[in-house]
Amino acid sequence: MQTNRRTWQSFDEMRRAAEEGDPAAQCYFGICYQNGQGVTQDYAEAVKWFRKAADQNDSAAQCYLGYCYQNGLGVPQEFGQAAKWYREAADQGDPAGQFNLGMMYETGQGVTQNYAEAVKWYHAAAEQGEPQAQFNLGFFYESGQVVPQDYKEAVKWYRLSAEQECAPAQCNLGLCYETGRGVPQDVREAVRWFCRAARQGDKTAQHNLGVYYATLEAAEQATTGAAEAAEETAGEAQ
């Protein structure tokens, strides 16, 4: 999620700026309360500062406030309010707000489920480099849901996301290389992406690697067995 765009020389300077009404400082002060950085963790206090900044159209604060409503942090869980604040941020072009609003439309939380709207907001966020949105957009193109199925377009978005270390995108890009969907089939390239995802704990990538190495080992054993059998046959012939 987007964070503060300003820096301050000290925590006290940032707090004073927040108290004087600076929305960026208010947002960051809210983050401090949410994470317990420099203050005792207090979700309700975090919401208070996020709201002050959000009411001044600070898009990052609007995203954080939406997140608080979505997860019931410092306020009762209320998906409608979450969607409202994500939309406020999204309409200002905030990529985190756009991605989160897309998620609300995909899951039908706080809004009527609408995959076309989800794709619209994922695309807006993906164009700004939001890696999770890029992954989700790639999945829609791969599955052909809402948009025409287009493996090359799926690979494009998976790659952009994967290069930002999004493990599920790395795994799916590996699968594309393994099966030759949207790219020339290339097992080595598939394994490279599976390895990158597996190092981050992606269980599907770890499974795929296990299958690959088990298949490789079985093939090597079969080759070795065939070679030994051939040697035995040659020995008997002599």
Secondary structure, 3 states (H helix, E strand, C coil): CCCCCCCCCCHHHHHHHHHCCCHHHHHHHHHHHHHCCCCCCCHHHHHHHHHHHHCCCCHHHHHHHHHHHHHCCCCCCCHHHHHHHHHHHHHCCCHHHHHHHHHHHHHCCCCCCCHHHHHHHHHHHHHCCCHHHHHHHHHHHHHCCCCCCCHHHHHHHHHHHHCCCCHHHHHHHHHHHHHCCCCCCCHHHHHHHHHHHHHCCCHHHHHHHHHHHHHHHHHHHHHHHHHHHHHHHHHHHC
